[in-house]
Amino acid sequence: MPVNLTPPVAAQLLPVAGVSLGIAEANIKRENRKDLLVMQLSEGARVAGVFTKNRFCAAPVIVAREHLAQAAVIGASGIRALVVNTGNANAGTGEQGMNDARTTCAALAGLLGCKPNQILPFSTGVIMEPLPVTKIAAGLPGAVTNMRADNWFDAAQAIMTTDIVAKAISKQVTIDGKTITITGIAKGSGMIHPNMATMLGYIATDAAIAQPLLQAMVSEAANRSFNCITVDGDTSTNDALMLIATGKSSLSEVKAADSKSAKALQAAISEVAIYLAQAIVRDGEGATKFITVQIESGKSEAECKQIGYAIAHSPLVKTAFFASDPNLGRILAAIGYAGVDDLDVAALKLYLDDVLVAENGGRAASYREEDGRRVMKQSDITIRVVLNRGAAKATLWTCDFSYDYVKINASYRS
């Protein structure tokens, strides 16, 4: 089971006014499982997103970017729906994949009475296999028929691939005396690395947010959450994080980034994103340990992340944590090859939770193997590196590598 991660409770997932969700079983990869999601948005809803930086990005990513860009000139109607399929990534599929993504948009647009470029498509699953458009088109009427505002729990299940646990959360905040609702879902378990990860995330709020600010907010939320996680160092072809603002609350439109309302909204949206991002790591394929990597006192945040990811990506570090083996010289080795050329290794300190492991360029005099082993047996562990060369810091989240990671990925297509 995932590391200290419990499934969401349907009753605790709050509807967001202006969003309806419908689910269908389209039998895209397997029968008798939810694999198709439609999210219909009220007229006037605004949408912003960030996508994978993988150069081999999937056809739906390209089409979704195009449609978002076109939404700026469509007018008040803007984006009216999102459609998500699992079981097939529609990536590495060439021009046919582009045609298939557009065909999916057209099929849904016909059902909803809008234009194809008012639909955003998303896919996740096996790469380099043709999208079964006929199955998707056949499943769309059922998804549209069962659309409800309180369908967030089923929606979270419908976007899962190798995930064991669905990922969803709701949060309410009071701003200027008005209650604002934020609900988010995400999927992801393997092929997880920043510049997004094999993940799809959808966060909706009933606040009214100006389009430029909405884009800034989703970018900031991604940088504080999904761009701070790694399971295996593989950046997916299909990643997307979308932020939807329906404007159905009674709070006045939020326009200025430095306003009190914007700051409160940003904090709440980022909190939802961080929860979902951490849930992905806790559900990392075969994961048994959730590891926080804190790099402190660096010259820059970029430098701190560079060192943090060297640790978080290391298969030797991750397998040692799986075995609860305090072979902590592996962490020092990762710090050393991170590429910070002027790093003074004698100045840094390495901690495992509360245990000082290394200082002055080597093992700390106070360190005892039994202390390291005690921490390594925990399911939640913090690696803390104090560089003592500045005021910058960064926090990343990762997990261990277990036997099951190999088993899951070895049999992914079977």
C-alpha positions as CSV (number, residue, x, y, z in Angstrom):
1,M,0.0,0.0,0.0
2,P,1.1,3.6,-0.5
3,V,3.2,5.3,2.2
4,N,0.8,6.8,4.8
5,L,-1.8,7.7,2.1
6,T,-5.4,7.0,2.6
7,P,-8.1,7.2,-0.1
8,P,-10.2,10.3,-0.3
9,V,-13.7,10.3,1.2
10,A,-16.3,11.1,-1.4
11,A,-18.4,13.2,1.0
12,Q,-15.4,15.4,1.8
13,L,-14.9,16.4,-1.8
14,L,-16.8,19.6,-2.3
15,P,-18.6,20.6,-5.5
16,V,-17.2,23.7,-7.2
17,A,-20.0,25.8,-8.7
18,G,-19.6,25.9,-12.5
19,V,-18.0,22.5,-12.8
20,S,-19.8,19.3,-13.7
21,L,-18.1,15.9,-14.0
22,G,-19.1,12.8,-15.9
23,I,-17.4,9.4,-16.0
24,A,-17.7,6.4,-18.4
25,E,-16.2,3.0,-18.9
26,A,-14.9,3.2,-22.5
27,N,-12.9,-0.1,-22.3
28,I,-9.8,1.8,-23.7
29,K,-7.3,-0.7,-22.2
30,R,-9.2,-2.9,-19.9
31,E,-12.9,-3.6,-19.4
32,N,-15.0,-2.7,-16.3
33,R,-13.0,0.3,-15.2
34,K,-13.6,4.0,-15.2
35,D,-11.3,5.4,-17.9
36,L,-13.0,8.4,-19.4
37,L,-13.7,11.8,-17.7
38,V,-15.5,14.8,-19.0
39,M,-15.4,18.1,-17.0
40,Q,-17.9,20.6,-18.3
41,L,-17.4,24.3,-17.3
42,S,-19.9,27.1,-17.1
43,E,-19.8,29.9,-19.6
44,G,-17.2,32.5,-18.6
45,A,-15.0,30.1,-16.7
46,R,-11.3,30.7,-17.2
47,V,-8.6,28.0,-17.5
48,A,-4.8,28.2,-17.3
49,G,-2.3,25.4,-17.3
50,V,1.3,24.3,-17.4
51,F,2.5,21.3,-19.4
52,T,5.4,18.9,-19.8
53,K,8.7,20.2,-21.2
54,N,9.4,16.8,-22.8
55,R,10.2,17.6,-26.4
56,F,8.3,14.4,-27.4
57,C,5.1,15.8,-25.9
58,A,1.9,14.0,-26.7
59,A,-0.7,15.1,-29.3
60,P,-3.3,16.1,-26.7
61,V,-0.7,18.4,-25.0
62,I,-0.1,20.2,-28.3
63,V,-3.8,20.5,-29.0
64,A,-4.6,21.7,-25.5
65,R,-2.0,24.4,-25.8
66,E,-3.4,25.5,-29.1
67,H,-6.9,25.6,-27.8
68,L,-5.9,27.6,-24.7
69,A,-4.1,30.1,-26.9
70,Q,-7.2,30.4,-29.1
71,A,-9.5,30.9,-26.1
72,A,-8.0,34.3,-25.6
73,V,-9.7,35.4,-28.9
74,I,-12.9,33.3,-28.7
75,G,-14.5,35.8,-26.2
76,A,-16.5,35.2,-23.1
77,S,-17.4,31.6,-23.9
78,G,-13.8,30.4,-23.7
79,I,-13.0,26.8,-22.8
80,R,-16.2,24.8,-22.1
81,A,-14.9,21.3,-21.3
82,L,-12.0,19.1,-20.6
83,V,-11.9,15.4,-21.7
84,V,-9.4,12.9,-20.1
85,N,-8.8,9.3,-21.1
86,T,-6.6,6.7,-19.4
87,G,-5.1,3.6,-20.9
88,N,-3.5,5.3,-23.9
89,A,-1.2,8.3,-23.9
90,N,-1.6,9.2,-27.6
91,A,2.1,10.1,-27.6
92,G,4.6,9.2,-30.2
93,T,1.7,8.8,-32.6
94,G,2.6,11.4,-35.2
95,E,0.1,13.2,-37.4
96,Q,-2.5,10.5,-36.8
97,G,-2.3,11.2,-33.0
98,M,-3.0,14.9,-33.7
99,N,-6.0,14.0,-35.8
100,D,-7.3,11.6,-33.1
101,A,-7.0,14.3,-30.4
102,R,-8.9,16.8,-32.6
103,T,-11.5,14.1,-33.4
104,T,-12.1,13.5,-29.7
105,C,-12.6,17.3,-29.2
106,A,-15.0,17.4,-32.1
107,A,-17.0,14.5,-30.8
108,L,-17.4,16.0,-27.4
109,A,-18.2,19.5,-28.8
110,G,-21.0,18.0,-30.8
111,L,-22.5,16.6,-27.6
112,L,-22.1,19.8,-25.6
113,G,-23.1,22.2,-28.4
114,C,-19.8,24.1,-28.5
115,K,-16.9,24.5,-30.8
116,P,-14.1,21.8,-30.9
117,N,-11.5,24.4,-29.9
118,Q,-13.4,25.0,-26.7
119,I,-12.4,21.5,-25.6
120,L,-9.1,20.6,-23.9
121,P,-8.0,17.0,-24.5
122,F,-5.8,15.0,-22.1
123,S,-4.5,11.4,-22.3
124,T,-2.4,9.1,-20.1
125,G,-1.3,5.5,-20.5
126,V,0.9,3.6,-22.9
127,I,3.1,5.6,-25.3
128,M,3.3,5.0,-29.1
129,E,0.1,3.1,-29.6
130,P,-2.9,4.5,-31.6
131,L,-5.6,6.2,-29.6
132,P,-8.8,4.1,-29.8
133,V,-10.9,7.0,-30.9
134,T,-14.0,4.9,-31.7
135,K,-14.1,3.6,-28.1
136,I,-13.7,7.1,-26.8
137,A,-16.4,8.5,-29.0
138,A,-18.7,5.7,-28.0
139,G,-18.1,6.4,-24.3
140,L,-18.6,10.1,-24.4
141,P,-22.4,10.1,-24.4
142,G,-22.4,8.1,-21.2
143,A,-20.0,10.5,-19.6
144,V,-22.1,13.5,-20.6
145,T,-25.3,11.8,-19.4
146,N,-24.0,11.2,-15.8
147,M,-22.4,14.6,-15.3
148,R,-22.8,15.9,-11.7
149,A,-21.3,18.6,-9.6
150,D,-20.5,16.1,-6.9
151,N,-18.7,13.6,-9.0
152,W,-15.1,14.5,-7.9
153,F,-14.4,11.1,-6.2
154,D,-15.3,9.1,-9.3
155,A,-13.4,11.6,-11.4
156,A,-10.2,11.0,-9.4
157,Q,-10.6,7.2,-10.0
158,A,-11.3,7.7,-13.7
159,I,-7.9,9.3,-14.3
160,M,-5.8,6.6,-12.5
161,T,-3.3,4.4,-14.4
162,T,-0.8,2.5,-12.1
163,D,-2.0,4.5,-9.1
164,I,-3.1,2.4,-6.2
165,V,-5.0,5.2,-4.4
166,A,-7.1,8.0,-6.0
167,K,-5.8,11.5,-5.2
168,A,-8.3,14.3,-4.3
169,I,-8.7,17.1,-1.8
170,S,-11.0,20.0,-1.1
171,K,-10.3,23.2,0.8
172,Q,-12.4,26.2,1.7
173,V,-11.0,29.7,2.6
174,T,-12.7,32.9,3.7
175,I,-11.6,36.0,1.8
176,D,-13.3,39.3,2.5
177,G,-16.0,37.5,4.3
178,K,-16.7,35.2,1.3
179,T,-16.3,31.5,1.3
180,I,-14.2,30.2,-1.6
181,T,-14.1,26.5,-2.5
182,I,-11.1,24.8,-4.1
183,T,-11.2,21.1,-5.1
184,G,-8.4,19.2,-6.9
185,I,-7.7,15.8,-8.3
186,A,-4.5,14.3,-9.7
187,K,-3.0,11.0,-11.0
188,G,0.5,9.8,-11.0
189,S,2.7,7.1,-9.6
190,G,5.6,6.3,-11.9
191,M,7.5,8.3,-14.6
192,I,7.6,11.1,-12.2
193,H,10.1,14.0,-12.5
194,P,9.8,17.8,-12.5
195,N,9.1,20.0,-15.5
196,M,6.0,18.2,-14.6
197,A,5.9,14.5,-14.2
198,T,3.7,11.6,-15.5
199,M,0.9,13.3,-13.8
200,L,-2.3,15.0,-14.6
201,G,-3.8,17.5,-12.2
202,Y,-7.0,19.5,-12.2
203,I,-7.7,22.1,-9.6
204,A,-11.0,24.2,-9.7
205,T,-12.1,27.1,-7.7
206,D,-15.3,29.2,-7.7
207,A,-13.3,32.4,-7.4
208,A,-13.2,34.9,-10.2
209,I,-9.5,35.4,-11.3
210,A,-8.2,37.5,-14.1
211,Q,-6.6,35.4,-16.9
212,P,-3.0,36.7,-16.5
213,L,-3.1,36.2,-12.8
214,L,-4.7,32.7,-13.2
215,Q,-1.7,31.7,-15.3
216,A,0.7,33.1,-12.8
217,M,-1.0,31.3,-10.0
218,V,-0.9,27.9,-11.7
219,S,2.8,28.4,-12.5
220,E,3.5,29.3,-8.9
221,A,1.5,26.3,-7.6
222,A,3.3,23.9,-10.0
223,N,6.8,25.3,-8.9
224,R,6.0,24.8,-5.3
225,S,4.5,21.3,-5.7
226,F,4.7,19.1,-8.8
227,N,8.0,20.6,-9.8
228,C,9.4,19.5,-6.4
229,I,8.8,15.8,-6.7
230,T,10.5,12.9,-8.3
231,V,9.9,9.1,-8.2
232,D,12.2,7.9,-10.8
233,G,13.7,10.8,-12.8
234,D,11.7,10.2,-15.9
235,T,9.8,13.2,-17.3
236,S,6.6,12.2,-19.0
237,T,5.3,13.1,-22.5
238,N,1.8,13.9,-21.2
239,D,2.0,16.0,-18.0
240,A,-0.5,18.8,-17.4
241,L,-1.7,20.8,-14.4
242,M,-4.8,22.9,-15.1
243,L,-6.3,25.6,-12.9
244,I,-10.0,26.5,-13.5
245,A,-11.7,29.6,-12.1
246,T,-15.4,29.6,-12.6
247,G,-16.2,33.0,-11.1
248,K,-19.4,31.7,-9.5
249,S,-18.5,32.9,-5.9
250,S,-19.7,36.3,-4.7
251,L,-16.1,37.5,-4.2
252,S,-15.1,40.3,-6.6
253,E,-12.7,39.4,-9.4
254,V,-9.2,39.1,-8.2
255,K,-6.8,40.9,-10.6
256,A,-3.7,42.2,-8.7
257,A,-1.1,39.7,-7.7
258,D,0.0,41.7,-4.7
259,S,-3.6,42.0,-3.3
260,K,-4.6,40.4,0.0
261,S,-7.2,38.3,-1.9
262,A,-4.7,37.0,-4.5
263,K,-2.2,36.1,-1.8
264,A,-4.8,34.2,0.2
265,L,-6.0,32.4,-3.0
266,Q,-2.4,31.5,-4.0
267,A,-1.6,30.0,-0.6
268,A,-4.8,27.9,-0.7
269,I,-4.3,26.7,-4.3
270,S,-0.7,25.9,-3.6
271,E,-1.6,24.0,-0.5
272,V,-4.0,21.8,-2.6
273,A,-1.3,21.3,-5.2
274,I,1.3,20.3,-2.6
275,Y,-1.0,17.8,-1.1
276,L,-1.7,16.2,-4.5
277,A,2.0,16.2,-5.4
278,Q,3.0,14.6,-2.2
279,A,0.2,12.0,-2.6
280,I,1.8,11.1,-6.0
281,V,5.1,10.4,-4.3
282,R,3.5,8.4,-1.5
283,D,1.8,6.3,-4.2
284,G,5.1,5.9,-6.1
285,E,5.2,2.6,-7.8
286,G,6.2,0.1,-5.2
287,A,7.2,2.9,-2.7
288,T,7.6,2.0,1.0
289,K,9.3,5.2,2.2
290,F,8.3,8.9,1.7
291,I,11.5,11.0,1.8
292,T,11.7,14.7,2.2
293,V,15.0,16.2,1.0
294,Q,15.8,19.6,2.5
295,I,18.7,21.6,1.2
296,E,19.5,24.7,3.3
297,S,22.0,27.6,3.4
298,G,22.8,27.4,-0.3
299,K,23.9,30.2,-2.6
300,S,20.7,30.0,-4.7
301,E,17.5,28.0,-4.9
302,A,18.6,26.5,-8.2
303,E,21.8,25.2,-6.5
304,C,19.8,23.7,-3.7
305,K,17.5,21.9,-6.1
306,Q,20.5,20.7,-8.1
307,I,21.9,19.0,-5.0
308,G,18.5,17.8,-3.8
309,Y,17.7,16.1,-7.1
310,A,21.1,14.4,-7.2
311,I,20.2,12.8,-3.9
312,A,16.6,12.1,-4.8
313,H,17.4,10.5,-8.2
314,S,20.2,8.3,-7.0
315,P,19.1,4.6,-7.4
316,L,21.8,3.7,-4.8
317,V,20.3,6.1,-2.3
318,K,16.8,5.0,-3.0
319,T,17.5,1.3,-2.8
320,A,19.4,1.8,0.5
321,F,16.3,3.4,2.0
322,F,14.1,0.5,0.8
323,A,16.4,-1.9,2.6
324,S,16.5,0.4,5.7
325,D,20.3,0.2,5.4
326,P,22.1,3.3,6.6
327,N,24.7,3.2,3.8
328,L,24.7,7.0,4.0
329,G,28.0,7.5,2.2
330,R,25.8,7.2,-0.9
331,I,24.2,10.5,0.0
332,L,27.6,12.2,0.3
333,A,28.5,10.8,-3.1
334,A,25.4,12.2,-4.7
335,I,26.1,15.6,-3.2
336,G,29.6,15.4,-4.5
337,Y,28.6,14.7,-8.1
338,A,25.7,17.1,-8.2
339,G,27.8,19.5,-10.2
340,V,28.3,22.4,-7.8
341,D,32.0,22.9,-8.6
342,D,32.9,25.3,-5.8
343,L,31.2,23.3,-3.0
344,D,33.2,23.1,0.2
345,V,32.4,19.7,1.4
346,A,34.1,20.3,4.7
347,A,31.6,23.1,5.5
348,L,28.4,21.2,5.0
349,K,26.4,19.0,7.5
350,L,24.2,16.1,6.7
351,Y,21.3,15.1,8.9
352,L,19.0,12.1,8.8
353,D,15.9,13.5,10.7
354,D,17.5,14.5,14.0
355,V,20.7,12.6,13.6
356,L,23.9,14.4,12.6
357,V,25.5,12.0,10.1
358,A,28.4,13.9,8.5
359,E,30.4,17.1,9.1
360,N,33.9,18.4,8.4
361,G,34.1,16.3,5.3
362,G,33.3,13.0,6.8
363,R,31.4,10.9,9.4
364,A,30.3,12.9,12.4
365,A,32.1,11.9,15.6
366,S,28.7,11.7,17.4
367,Y,27.1,9.4,14.7
368,R,26.2,5.9,15.6
369,E,25.0,3.2,13.2
370,E,22.1,2.3,15.4
371,D,20.8,5.9,15.2
372,G,20.9,5.8,11.4
373,R,19.2,2.4,11.3
374,R,16.4,3.7,13.7
375,V,15.5,6.5,11.3
376,M,15.8,4.4,8.2
377,K,13.1,2.0,9.5
378,Q,10.6,4.9,9.5
379,S,8.1,5.3,6.7
380,D,8.6,9.1,6.6
381,I,12.2,10.3,6.6
382,T,13.9,13.7,6.1
383,I,17.3,14.1,4.6
384,R,18.6,17.5,5.6
385,V,21.8,19.0,4.0
386,V,23.1,22.3,5.4
387,L,25.5,23.8,2.9
388,N,26.6,26.8,5.0
389,R,27.3,28.9,1.9
390,G,24.2,31.3,1.7
391,A,20.6,31.8,2.7
392,A,18.8,29.9,-0.1
393,K,16.9,26.7,0.5
394,A,14.7,24.1,-1.4
395,T,12.5,21.2,-0.3
396,L,11.9,18.2,-2.6
397,W,9.9,15.0,-2.1
398,T,10.8,11.5,-3.3
399,C,10.5,7.8,-2.4
400,D,12.5,4.6,-2.3
401,F,13.0,2.0,-5.0
402,S,11.5,-1.4,-4.2
403,Y,11.3,-4.7,-6.0
404,D,7.8,-3.8,-6.9
405,Y,8.9,-0.8,-9.0
406,V,10.7,-3.1,-11.4
407,K,7.7,-5.6,-11.4
408,I,5.1,-2.9,-12.1
409,N,7.1,-1.3,-15.0
410,A,8.3,-4.6,-16.4
411,S,4.7,-5.6,-16.9
412,Y,3.1,-2.2,-17.6
413,R,1.7,-3.2,-21.1
414,S,0.6,-6.7,-20.1
